[in-house]
């Protein structure tokens, strides 16, 4: 039974090499130190072998065994236990309940002083010693019929007992790690700290029913045979941090070869993982007797022969798991292998395993897991792209990894024609490439990534195609253009041409779409887009080449080619407005819109633009007047534009426009405005009052015409309007009502004295009451205001005189012997400036120097 082949069973010492012609010789214990193998037999012999590894012709590991020596101990009892002390070149031997020490080379007994260990039933060596002396071995010893464990040290020439620790029951088996002793008592397991005396009972176990197993598997961690066929893990605190291993009820011995636990029972060797506690391999092995691990080497023995369980390289085990698509087990084993592999090699291995795992899950449509493994494994994204036919550009130099990361030829092989799967794979690649593109993972091969992404977008009609082409990209034009054309993505093809500096080709493509020669509904507003593109295009030749086409299509939109551009002649790619106006002469609507742009939006202060626009407005109005089909709304809108320009602009040629509209009786308001621009207010008011008979318009005219002038100008203009109202020599006579309304509404504008002189004597005072009250209030207010202003001015003048007298002070004495504070030269003339405190300085010194103190620049004439 095998889910992964973790070990191979290799013969080491054959039966004849141990027993020769003796039939009743059995192997009782084994010890291995490097290449040296020691066997203890039931006839009180120790056998010493040398194991040499070699590789067979088939590439498998085998052992050449050479017997170096065998030695009879003379006790006529089986050799129960052997432990090597390599630093001392000694073997610690348990035979006939005694512990003796022999030389590792000669197998001769070594005389030792100190404690004599007799009546020993079991002992173990501390593989995590606490003494710090490399030339001694720490061990724990169990004595017969004593509820105690002795802690001893073995030196080159003596055995020394350090401590005896009492136990609740007679120990049957034990293992030692640091200060922690894990004990199998007659009825239970326990952990005892012989330094602190602390103990922890673990779980019950009947030693008479079945042989207990206590195995140290790591620092402060032990493996124990528990009831029910379980292998329980326990740390120094008595806590199990791993799930138990389920093995046979009849387990005889266990060994550890990370990350595996190997167990021996009556007929099999089982291999469990310490990582997930699952059974990984089962080997048939009859008459198994001993199983031990020595520095990563697992030795298995029957009563007659010795075998080595050779662990297969972890890389091979991982590949076997991946081959059977057991991804999680492979990744778990990979992470566990970190402790046995050099860091740099492990990093390379780990990345490759993650990439392989990603492709396995990719093939199983587990895209989220695959993406995560690709990311962690830093996959060269081209490995993934290469599975999709034709996505990599022809110019790509990419070749797939060898050995391959997967077993797929391409997407067709993977999907077997299932189009639903094909689409799922493509959607995954789009998502993955989008993430890769926004990270550093695409460094060095942006062309491959962007070109593949463009092809996928075009093929699937993805909405992100335009975003890709509108941003910085590295799409290969030679590969991308035919692909876009194949999938009728003509607008996107234009964007690609533009990004690659081929604006002419881009415009040709878009013009064909607008004209209907090519079908592409990507942008319903493509004409507006082309116009906008031309408005920002720096290639003026392209602009002029396509401007007429745009204007023929729609003058209102087409003129934006010019209205959205800067008008400065100095800027590269800009157009001269005069040239544009000349070009637009055959496109009247566009010309009008362009002039409106120059005058009303850009506010260019040039007479010819303002005049030209006013003339076009006037022609438009006159044309509507002469056209019977024109509606009142059309005429009203056209007149509003003309009136607005005539009022707001001061640059057009007034007389030219007067000449154009002079004969039109409908444009009296416009004529009045033009007379106002020429300061011909009497003519303007005459038109408004007597021809239009619109007093409101006349009053508004006065406000408009005087808006940018002073109060005196405004007053004269309103007095002029009042005079027009009161003129008796015009047809219809004086307009009394209009005059009264004007006065009553604008009392603050008029000079009341002048008005009273103009008014006929027969007018009653109640009629002008609002005007008179307002005029009186304005007069009183003006008088009060002027009095306040006079008072403030007098106070200010008085303060200034006071300040002058205060700073003037007494006379300043200047002589030829007195020096300037700034330049230290003497004075040659009486003119000087005075610093605060009365210090005289030259005037020119004050002008040239910047002082930190304020300077009194008052010049003082002083007698020498």
C-alpha positions in Angstrom: 0.0 0.0 0.0 1.5 3.3 -1.0 0.3 6.8 -1.4 3.9 8.1 -1.8 7.1 6.1 -1.9 9.1 7.5 0.9 11.5 4.7 1.6 13.2 1.8 -0.2 14.2 -1.4 1.7 17.8 -2.2 0.9 19.6 -5.3 2.4 22.7 -4.5 4.4 23.9 -7.4 6.5 22.9 -10.9 5.4 22.2 -13.9 7.6 25.5 -15.7 6.8 27.6 -12.6 7.8 26.1 -12.6 11.3 25.6 -16.2 12.3 27.8 -18.1 9.9 27.0 -21.8 10.3 25.4 -21.3 13.7 21.6 -21.7 13.5 20.5 -20.4 16.9 22.1 -17.0 16.8 19.7 -14.1 16.9 20.3 -10.3 16.6 19.2 -8.7 19.9 20.2 -5.0 19.4 21.8 -2.7 16.8 23.8 0.5 16.9 25.0 2.6 14.0 27.6 5.4 14.1 28.5 6.9 10.7 29.5 4.0 8.5 30.0 1.6 11.4 27.3 -0.8 12.3 27.3 -2.8 15.6 25.2 -5.8 16.3 24.6 -7.5 19.7 23.5 -11.1 19.6 22.0 -13.6 22.0 25.3 -15.4 22.3 26.9 -12.4 24.0 28.9 -11.3 20.9 29.3 -7.9 19.5 29.7 -7.8 15.7 31.4 -4.8 14.0 30.6 -4.1 10.3 31.6 -1.3 7.9 28.9 -0.1 5.5 29.9 1.4 2.2 27.2 3.0 0.0 27.3 2.6 -3.7 24.9 3.1 -6.7 23.9 0.1 -8.8 23.8 0.2 -12.6 20.0 0.9 -12.4 20.7 4.0 -10.2 19.6 2.5 -6.9 21.4 2.7 -3.6 23.1 -0.5 -2.3 25.5 -1.3 0.5 28.8 -3.2 0.5 29.3 -4.7 3.9 32.6 -5.6 5.4 32.8 -7.4 8.7 35.7 -5.9 10.7 35.5 -7.7 14.0 33.4 -9.7 16.4 34.0 -9.9 20.2 32.7 -12.2 22.8 31.9 -10.4 26.1 32.2 -13.6 28.2 28.9 -13.2 30.1 26.9 -15.9 28.4 23.9 -13.6 28.2 22.3 -11.8 25.3 23.6 -8.3 24.5 20.5 -6.3 25.3 21.4 -2.7 24.3 24.3 -0.9 22.5 24.8 2.9 22.4 27.7 4.6 20.7 29.7 7.5 22.3 31.6 8.6 19.3 33.4 11.5 21.0 34.8 9.0 23.5 35.2 6.2 20.9 33.3 4.0 23.3 30.4 1.7 23.1 28.0 1.5 26.1 26.8 -2.0 26.4 23.9 -3.5 28.5 24.4 -7.2 29.0 23.4 -9.4 31.9 21.8 -6.3 33.6 25.2 -4.6 33.7 26.5 -1.6 31.9 30.0 -1.9 30.6 32.1 0.3 28.3 34.1 -1.1 25.3 36.4 0.4 22.8 34.6 1.1 19.5 37.5 -0.1 17.4 38.9 -3.1 19.3 35.7 -4.0 21.2 37.9 -4.6 24.2 36.4 -3.7 27.6 37.6 -0.4 29.0 38.3 -0.2 32.7 36.1 2.5 34.3 36.1 3.9 37.7 33.3 5.5 39.6 29.8 4.1 39.9 29.2 0.4 39.0 25.9 0.0 37.3 24.3 -3.4 38.0 20.8 -4.6 37.9 20.0 -2.4 35.0 16.8 -3.1 33.1 16.9 -0.2 30.6 18.9 2.9 29.8 18.9 5.8 27.3 21.4 8.4 26.2 20.5 12.1 26.4 20.6 13.4 22.8 20.0 16.9 24.1 22.7 17.0 26.8 22.7 19.7 29.5 26.3 19.5 30.8 28.0 21.2 27.8 30.9 18.8 28.0 31.4 17.1 24.6 33.7 14.5 26.1 31.1 12.9 28.3 27.7 11.2 27.6 24.6 11.8 29.7 22.3 8.9 30.2 19.3 7.8 32.4 19.4 4.3 33.9 16.5 2.2 35.3 17.4 -0.4 37.9 15.5 -3.5 38.7 13.0 -3.5 41.6 13.6 0.2 42.2 11.2 3.0 41.7 13.8 5.4 40.6 15.8 6.7 37.6 19.5 7.4 37.9 21.1 10.2 35.9 24.7 9.4 35.1 27.5 10.6 32.9 30.0 8.4 31.1 33.5 9.7 30.7 36.5 8.2 29.0 37.7 6.5 32.2 34.8 6.6 34.6 31.0 6.5 35.1 29.6 9.0 37.5 26.1 9.2 38.9 24.7 12.7 39.2 21.3 12.3 40.6 18.6 9.8 41.5 15.0 10.6 40.8 12.2 8.7 42.4 9.2 7.6 40.4 5.7 6.5 41.5 6.1 3.1 39.9 8.8 0.8 38.5 9.8 2.3 35.0 9.6 -0.1 32.1 11.0 2.2 29.3 12.3 5.7 29.1 13.7 8.4 26.9 15.7 11.5 27.8 15.8 15.0 26.4 17.5 17.8 28.3 16.2 17.7 31.9 13.0 15.9 30.7 12.5 12.2 31.2 9.6 10.6 29.5 8.7 7.3 31.3 6.6 4.3 30.7 5.6 3.1 34.1 3.8 -0.2 34.7 0.3 1.5 34.4 0.9 4.8 32.7 3.1 7.3 30.9 4.5 10.4 32.6 7.0 13.2 32.0 9.4 14.2 34.8 11.8 17.1 35.0 14.7 15.9 37.1 16.0 19.5 37.5 12.8 21.0 39.0 11.1 17.8 40.2 7.9 18.8 38.2 6.0 15.9 36.8 3.0 15.4 34.5 0.9 12.3 34.1 0.0 11.6 30.5 -2.4 8.6 29.9 -2.8 5.1 31.2 -1.1 2.1 29.6 -0.7 -1.5 30.6 2.9 -2.6 30.2 2.2 -6.2 30.9 -0.3 -6.4 28.0 1.9 -4.8 25.4 5.4 -3.5 25.3 5.5 0.3 25.8 7.2 2.6 23.3 8.9 5.8 24.4 10.7 7.6 21.5 12.3 11.0 21.4 11.4 12.6 18.1 12.8 16.1 18.6 13.6 18.8 21.0 11.3 18.4 24.1 8.9 16.1 22.1 8.2 12.4 22.4 6.2 9.8 20.6 4.4 7.2 22.7 2.4 4.0 22.0 -1.1 4.6 23.3 -4.0 2.2 23.7 -6.2 1.7 20.6 -3.3 1.5 18.2 -2.5 5.2 18.4 0.9 6.9 18.4 0.5 9.9 20.7 2.8 13.0 20.6 3.6 14.8 23.8 5.9 17.7 24.6 7.7 18.5 27.8 4.6 20.1 29.3 2.6 17.0 28.5 0.7 18.7 25.7 0.1 17.1 22.3 0.6 19.6 19.5 0.1 17.1 16.8 -2.8 14.8 16.0 -2.2 11.2 16.9 -0.9 8.6 14.3 -3.2 5.6 13.8 -1.0 2.5 13.5 -1.3 -1.2 14.3 -2.2 -2.5 17.8 0.9 -4.7 17.7 3.6 -2.1 17.0 7.0 -3.4 18.1 9.2 -0.4 17.5 9.2 3.0 15.9 11.8 5.3 14.3 11.7 8.9 13.1 13.1 10.2 9.8 11.6 13.6 9.4 8.9 14.2 8.3 8.0 10.6 8.7 7.3 8.2 11.6 8.2 4.6 10.7 6.5 1.8 12.7 7.2 -1.9 12.8 4.7 -4.6 13.7 4.5 -8.3 13.2 4.1 -8.3 9.4 4.6 -4.7 8.1 6.5 -1.5 8.2 4.2 1.5 8.0 5.2 5.1 7.2 3.1 7.9 8.6 3.6 11.7 8.0 4.2 13.8 11.0 2.8 16.7 9.1 -0.7 15.4 8.5 -0.5 12.1 10.4 -1.7 10.2 7.3 -0.4 6.8 6.2 2.0 7.3 3.3 3.6 3.8 2.7 3.3 0.3 3.8 6.0 -2.3 3.3 5.6 -6.0 3.9 8.3 -7.3 6.3 8.0 -10.6 8.1 9.8 -11.5 11.4 10.7 -7.8 12.1 12.5 -7.5 15.4 14.3 -4.2 15.6 13.7 -0.7 14.1 15.9 2.3 15.0 17.0 5.6 13.5 20.6 6.8 13.5 21.3 10.3 12.3 18.8 10.2 9.5 19.4 6.5 8.7 16.6 4.0 9.5 17.9 0.5 10.3 15.5 -2.5 10.3 16.4 -5.9 11.5 14.9 -9.3 11.7 16.5 -11.8 14.1 18.9 -12.9 11.4 19.6 -10.0 9.0 19.8 -6.2 8.8 18.2 -3.9 6.3 18.4 -0.2 5.7 15.3 1.9 4.9 16.7 4.4 2.5 14.6 7.6 2.3 14.0 8.7 -1.3 15.0 12.3 -2.0 12.2 14.7 -0.9 12.2 16.3 -4.3 11.3 12.9 -5.9 8.6 12.3 -3.2 7.1 15.8 -4.0 7.2 15.1 -7.7 5.4 11.8 -7.1 2.7 13.6 -5.1 2.3 16.2 -7.8 2.1 13.5 -10.5 -0.9 12.1 -8.6 -2.3 15.6 -8.3 -2.0 15.6 -4.5 -1.2 19.2 -4.4 -1.7 20.0 -0.7 0.3 17.1 0.4 3.1 18.1 -1.9 3.1 21.6 -0.7 3.1 20.5 3.0 6.0 18.2 2.3 7.9 21.0 0.5 7.6 23.3 3.4 8.7 20.5 5.7 11.8 19.9 3.5 13.1 23.4 4.3 15.0 22.1 7.4 16.9 19.6 5.3 17.8 21.7 2.2 20.1 24.6 1.9 18.3 27.9 1.8 19.1 29.0 -1.8 18.3 25.5 -3.2 15.1 25.4 -1.2 13.9 28.7 -2.5 14.4 27.5 -6.1 12.6 24.2 -5.3 9.8 25.9 -3.4 9.1 28.3 -6.3 9.0 25.4 -8.8 6.7 23.3 -6.7 4.4 26.2 -6.3 4.3 26.8 -10.0 3.7 23.1 -10.7 0.9 23.1 -8.1 -0.6 26.1 -9.7 -0.7 24.4 -13.1 -2.3 21.3 -11.7 -5.1 23.4 -10.1 -5.3 25.5 -13.2 -6.0 22.4 -15.2 -8.7 21.5 -12.6 -10.4 24.9 -13.0 -9.4 25.9 -9.4 -8.4 29.3 -10.5 -8.2 31.1 -7.2 -5.8 28.5 -5.8 -3.8 28.5 -9.0 -3.5 32.2 -9.1 -2.2 32.3 -5.5 0.4 29.6 -6.2 1.5 31.4 -9.4 1.9 34.6 -7.4 3.8 33.0 -4.6 5.9 30.9 -7.0 6.8 34.1 -9.0 5.7 32.3 -12.2 7.1 33.7 -15.5 3.7 34.6 -16.8 4.7 33.7 -20.3 4.6 30.0 -19.2 0.8 30.6 -18.8 0.3 32.7 -21.9 2.1 30.1 -24.0 -0.7 27.6 -23.3 -3.1 29.9 -25.3 -2.4 29.6 -29.0 -1.2 32.7 -30.8 -1.3 35.0 -27.8 2.4 35.5 -27.6 3.8 37.9 -30.2 5.8 36.4 -33.0 8.8 38.5 -31.8 8.8 36.9 -28.4 11.9 34.8 -27.6 10.2 32.8 -24.9 10.7 29.1 -24.6 9.0 26.9 -22.0 10.8 25.8 -18.9 12.6 22.4 -19.0 11.8 20.1 -17.4 8.2 21.2 -18.0 6.0 22.6 -15.3 2.9 20.8 -16.6 1.7 18.1 -18.9 -0.5 20.3 -21.2 0.3 21.0 -24.8 -2.0 23.9 -25.1 -5.5 25.1 -24.3 -7.1 22.9 -26.9 -5.5 19.8 -25.4 -6.7 21.0 -22.0 -10.3 21.7 -22.9 -10.9 19.0 -25.6 -13.1 21.3 -27.5 -15.4 22.3 -24.6 -16.1 26.0 -25.5 -17.5 26.7 -22.1 -14.2 25.7 -20.5 -12.3 27.7 -23.1 -14.1 30.8 -22.1 -13.5 30.1 -18.4 -9.8 29.7 -19.0 -9.7 32.9 -21.0 -11.5 34.9 -18.3 -9.0 33.6 -15.8 -6.0 34.7 -17.9 -7.5 38.1 -18.4 -7.9 38.5 -14.6 -4.4 37.2 -14.0 -2.7 39.3 -16.6 -4.5 42.4 -15.4 -3.1 41.8 -11.9 0.4 41.0 -13.2 0.4 44.1 -15.4 -0.2 46.3 -12.4 2.6 44.7 -10.4 6.3 44.2 -10.8 5.8 40.6 -12.0 5.8 41.7 -15.7 9.2 43.4 -15.6 11.2 42.5 -18.6 8.4 41.2 -20.8 5.7 43.9 -20.9 5.3 43.4 -24.7 4.3 39.8 -24.2 1.8 40.6 -21.4 0.2 43.6 -23.1 -0.1 42.0 -26.5 -1.7 38.9 -25.0 -4.1 41.0 -23.0 -5.0 43.0 -26.0 -5.7 39.9 -28.0 -7.9 38.4 -25.3 -9.8 41.7 -24.8 -10.4 41.9 -28.6 -11.4 38.2 -28.9 -13.8 38.3 -25.9 -15.2 41.8 -26.5 -13.9 42.9 -23.1 -14.7 46.5 -22.1 -11.1 47.1 -20.9 -9.7 47.0 -24.4 -10.0 50.7 -24.8 -8.6 51.4 -21.3 -5.5 49.3 -22.2 -4.9 51.2 -25.5 -5.6 54.6 -23.9 -3.0 54.1 -21.2 0.7 53.4 -21.4 1.1 50.0 -23.0 3.7 47.8 -24.8 1.4 46.1 -27.3 3.4 44.9 -30.4 1.8 46.7 -33.4 2.8 44.1 -35.9 0.9 41.4 -33.9 -1.9 43.5 -32.5 -3.1 45.3 -35.6 -4.1 42.2 -37.6 -5.8 40.7 -34.6 -7.9 43.8 -34.0 -8.8 44.0 -37.6 -9.7 40.3 -37.6 -12.2 40.9 -34.7 -13.5 44.1 -36.3 -12.2 46.3 -33.5 -11.5 49.2 -35.8 -11.8 52.0 -33.3 -9.4 50.2 -31.0 -7.1 49.8 -34.0 -7.1 53.5 -34.5 -6.1 54.0 -30.8 -3.3 51.5 -31.3 -2.1 53.5 -34.3 -2.3 56.7 -32.4 -0.3 55.3 -29.4 2.4 54.2 -31.9 2.6 57.7 -33.4 0.7 56.9 -36.6 -2.1 59.5 -36.3 -2.7 59.6 -40.0 -3.5 55.9 -40.1 -5.7 56.3 -36.9 -7.7 59.1 -38.5 -8.2 57.1 -41.8 -9.6 54.2 -39.8 -12.0 56.4 -37.8 -13.1 58.4 -40.9 -14.0 55.1 -42.5 -16.1 54.1 -39.5 -17.9 57.4 -39.5 -18.5 57.3 -43.2 -20.0 53.7 -42.9 -17.2 52.0 -44.9 -16.3 49.9 -41.7 -18.8 48.7 -39.1 -17.8 49.2 -35.5 -20.3 50.4 -32.9 -17.8 50.8 -30.1 -18.3 54.6 -29.9 -21.6 56.0 -31.2 -20.1 59.5 -30.7 -17.1 58.7 -32.9 -17.5 61.8 -35.0 -17.4 64.0 -32.0 -14.3 62.0 -30.8 -12.5 62.6 -34.1 -13.3 66.3 -33.9 -12.0 66.4 -30.4 -8.9 64.5 -31.5 -8.2 67.0 -34.3 -8.6 69.9 -31.9 -5.7 68.7 -29.9 -3.6 67.3 -32.8 -0.3 69.1 -33.1 0.1 68.0 -36.8 -1.5 70.9 -38.6 -1.3 69.1 -41.9 -3.6 66.4 -40.6 -5.9 69.0 -39.1 -6.3 70.9 -42.4 -6.6 67.6 -44.3 -9.6 66.5 -42.2 -11.2 69.8 -41.3 -13.2 70.1 -44.5 -14.5 66.5 -44.0 -15.6 67.4 -40.5 -17.3 70.6 -41.5 -19.1 68.9 -44.3 -20.5 66.4 -41.8 -21.6 69.0 -39.2 -20.5 72.6 -39.1 -21.6 73.1 -35.5 -19.5 70.1 -34.2 -16.7 70.4 -36.9 -15.8 74.0 -35.9 -14.7 72.7 -32.5 -11.5 71.6 -34.3 -10.7 75.3 -34.1 -12.6 76.6 -31.1 -11.0 74.1 -28.7 -7.5 75.1 -29.8 -5.2 77.9 -28.4 -5.0 81.0 -30.5 -1.5 82.0 -29.6 0.8 82.1 -32.6 3.9 81.2 -30.6 2.7 77.8 -29.5 3.6 74.8 -31.7 0.7 73.3 -33.5 -1.6 76.4 -33.0 -3.6 78.1 -35.7 -3.7 81.8 -36.7 -7.3 83.0 -36.2 -7.1 85.1 -39.4 -6.2 82.0 -41.4 -9.1 80.1 -39.8 -11.6 82.9 -40.6 -10.4 82.9 -44.2 -10.7 79.1 -44.4 -14.3 79.2 -42.9 -15.7 81.7 -45.4 -17.5 78.9 -47.2 -19.0 77.5 -44.0 -21.2 80.3 -42.7 -22.4 78.6 -39.5 -19.0 77.5 -38.6 -17.6 81.0 -39.2 -20.2 82.5 -37.0 -19.5 80.0 -34.2 -15.7 80.6 -34.5 -16.1 84.4 -34.3 -18.4 84.0 -31.3 -15.6 81.9 -29.7 -13.0 84.5 -30.4 -15.1 87.5 -29.3 -17.5 86.2 -26.6 -15.4 83.4 -25.0 -11.8 84.3 -25.7 -12.5 88.0 -25.4 -10.0 88.9 -28.1 -9.8 92.7 -28.3 -9.6 93.1 -32.1 -11.9 95.4 -34.0 -12.1 93.3 -37.1 -13.3 90.2 -35.2 -16.0 92.3 -33.3 -17.1 94.0 -36.5 -17.2 90.8 -38.5 -19.3 89.1 -35.8 -21.7 92.1 -35.6 -22.1 92.2 -39.3 -22.9 88.5 -39.4 -25.4 89.0 -36.6 -27.0 91.9 -38.5 -27.1 90.0 -41.8 -28.7 87.1 -39.9 -31.4 89.4 -38.5 -32.0 91.2 -41.8 -32.2 87.8 -43.6 -34.9 86.6 -41.1 -36.8 89.8 -41.6 -36.9 89.4 -45.3 -37.8 85.7 -45.1 -41.6 85.1 -44.8 -41.2 81.7 -43.3 -39.1 82.9 -40.3 -40.8 82.6 -37.0 -41.0 85.3 -34.3 -38.9 83.1 -32.0 -36.1 82.8 -34.5 -36.1 86.6 -35.1 -36.2 87.4 -31.4 -33.3 85.1 -30.7 -31.2 86.6 -33.5 -32.0 90.1 -32.3 -31.0 89.3 -28.7 -27.6 88.2 -29.9 -27.1 91.3 -31.9 -28.3 93.6 -29.2 -26.1 91.9 -26.6 -23.0 92.4 -28.8 -23.9 96.0 -29.6 -24.2 96.8 -26.0 -21.2 94.9 -24.6 -18.6 95.5 -27.3 -16.8 98.8 -27.8 -14.6 97.7 -30.7 -16.9 97.3 -33.7 -17.3 99.9 -36.5 -20.4 101.7 -35.5 -21.0 103.6 -38.7 -20.7 100.5 -40.8 -23.4 98.8 -38.8 -25.6 101.9 -38.9 -25.4 101.9 -42.6 -26.5 98.2 -42.7 -29.6 98.6 -40.5 -30.5 102.2 -41.3 -33.3 101.3 -43.6 -34.9 98.7 -41.4 -37.9 100.0 -39.4 -37.8 97.0 -37.1 -34.3 97.6 -35.8 -35.0 100.9 -34.1 -33.7 99.6 -30.7 -30.4 98.5 -32.4 -30.1 101.9 -34.1 -30.6 103.6 -30.8 -27.8 101.5 -29.3 -25.4 102.3 -32.1 -26.2 106.1 -31.7 -25.4 105.7 -28.1 -22.0 104.1 -28.9 -21.3 107.3 -31.0 -22.4 109.6 -28.1 -25.4 110.7 -30.1 -27.7 110.4 -27.2 -30.3 112.9 -28.6 -30.8 110.7 -31.7 -31.0 107.6 -29.6 -33.5 109.1 -27.2 -35.5 110.5 -30.0 -35.9 107.0 -31.5 -36.8 105.4 -28.2 -39.3 108.1 -27.1 -40.9 109.3 -30.3 -40.5 106.4 -32.7 -40.6 103.3 -30.4 -42.6 105.2 -27.8 -41.0 103.0 -25.2 -40.3 105.0 -22.1 -39.0 101.9 -20.2 -36.5 101.3 -23.0 -35.5 104.9 -22.9 -34.9 104.9 -19.2 -32.9 101.6 -19.4 -30.9 103.2 -22.2 -29.8 106.0 -19.9 -28.8 103.6 -17.2 -26.8 101.5 -19.8 -25.2 104.5 -21.5 -24.0 106.0 -18.2 -22.9 102.8 -16.5 -19.2 103.3 -17.1 -19.3 107.1 -16.4 -19.4 109.3 -13.3 -22.5 110.7 -11.6 -22.4 114.0 -13.4 -22.5 112.2 -16.8 -25.4 110.1 -15.6 -27.3 113.1 -14.4 -26.9 115.0 -17.7 -28.2 112.0 -19.6 -31.3 111.7 -17.5 -31.9 115.4 -17.8 -31.6 115.0 -21.5 -34.3 112.4 -21.5 -36.5 114.6 -19.3 -36.0 117.4 -21.9 -37.2 115.1 -24.6 -40.3 114.2 -22.7 -41.1 117.9 -22.1 -40.4 119.1 -25.6 -43.7 120.6 -26.9 -42.5 121.0 -30.5 -42.6 117.3 -31.4 -45.7 115.7 -32.8 -48.0 114.8 -30.0 -46.6 117.4 -27.7 -44.9 117.0 -24.3 -45.3 113.6 -22.7 -46.3 114.7 -19.2 -47.0 111.2 -17.7 -43.7 109.7 -18.9 -41.9 112.8 -17.5 -43.6 112.5 -14.1 -42.9 108.8 -13.9 -39.2 109.4 -14.8 -38.8 112.0 -12.0 -40.7 110.0 -9.4 -38.6 106.8 -10.0 -35.2 108.4 -10.2 -35.3 111.3 -7.8 -31.8 110.7 -6.6 -30.4 111.1 -10.1 -31.7 114.6 -10.9 -30.6 118.0 -9.9 -33.8 119.3 -8.3 -33.1 122.9 -9.0 -32.6 122.3 -12.7 -35.7 120.2 -12.8 -37.9 122.9 -11.2 -36.7 125.4 -13.7 -37.8 123.0 -16.6 -41.2 122.1 -15.2 -44.3 124.0 -16.4 -45.7 126.3 -13.7 -49.2 124.8 -14.0 -48.0 121.4 -12.6 -49.4 120.7 -9.2 -47.0 119.8 -6.3 -48.9 116.6 -5.3 -48.1 115.2 -8.7 -44.4 115.5 -8.0 -44.5 114.6 -4.4 -42.4 111.4 -4.6 -39.7 113.3 -6.6 -39.7 116.3 -4.3 -39.5 114.2 -1.1 -36.7 112.1 -2.6 -34.8 115.2 -3.8 -35.2 116.8 -0.4 -33.9 113.7 1.3 -31.0 113.5 -1.1 -30.2 117.1 -0.5 -30.3 116.8 3.3 -28.2 113.7 3.1 -25.7 115.2 0.8 -25.4 118.3 3.1 -25.0 116.1 6.2 -22.4 113.9 4.5 -20.4 116.9 3.3 -20.5 118.4 6.8 -19.2 115.2 8.3 -16.5 115.0 5.6 -15.5 118.6 6.3 -15.3 117.9 10.0 -13.2 114.8 9.5 -10.8 116.7 7.1 -10.4 119.5 9.7 -9.6 116.9 12.4 -7.1 115.2 10.2 -5.5 118.4 9.3 -5.2 119.4 13.0 -3.7 116.0 13.8 -1.1 116.4 11.0 -0.2 119.9 12.2 0.2 118.5 15.8 2.4 115.7 14.6 4.6 118.0 12.5 5.2 120.3 15.5 6.0 117.3 17.7 8.6 115.9 15.3 10.0 119.3 14.3 11.6 119.8 17.7 14.4 122.4 18.2 17.1 123.6 15.9 19.7 121.1 14.5 23.3 122.4 14.6 25.5 121.4 11.7 29.1 122.5 11.3 32.1 121.7 9.2 33.6 119.9 12.2 30.6 117.7 12.8 30.5 114.3 11.0 27.6 112.3 9.5 26.5 109.4 11.6 26.4 107.1 8.5 29.5 107.9 6.5 31.5 109.8 9.2 32.4 112.6 6.7 31.9 116.3 7.7 29.1 118.5 6.4 29.9 120.9 3.5 26.4 122.5 3.3 23.6 123.1 5.7 21.1 120.7 4.0 20.7 117.5 5.9 18.3 114.8 7.1 17.6 114.1 10.7 17.4 110.7 12.4 15.2 110.1 15.4 16.9 111.7 18.4 18.1 114.7 16.4 21.2 113.2 14.8 22.0 114.9 11.4 23.1 112.8 8.4 23.7 113.5 4.7 20.7 113.3 2.6 22.5 111.1 0.0 23.6 108.8 2.8 20.0 108.2 3.8 19.2 107.4 0.1 22.0 104.9 -0.3 21.7 103.1 3.1 19.0 100.9 4.4 18.6 101.5 8.1 17.0 99.2 10.6 15.6 102.4 12.4 12.9 104.6 10.8 14.4 107.6 9.1 13.0 111.1 9.4 13.6 112.4 5.9 12.7 116.0 6.7 15.5 118.2 5.5 16.6 120.9 7.9 18.4 124.1 7.1 20.8 124.9 9.8 23.2 127.7 10.2 26.8 126.6 10.2 
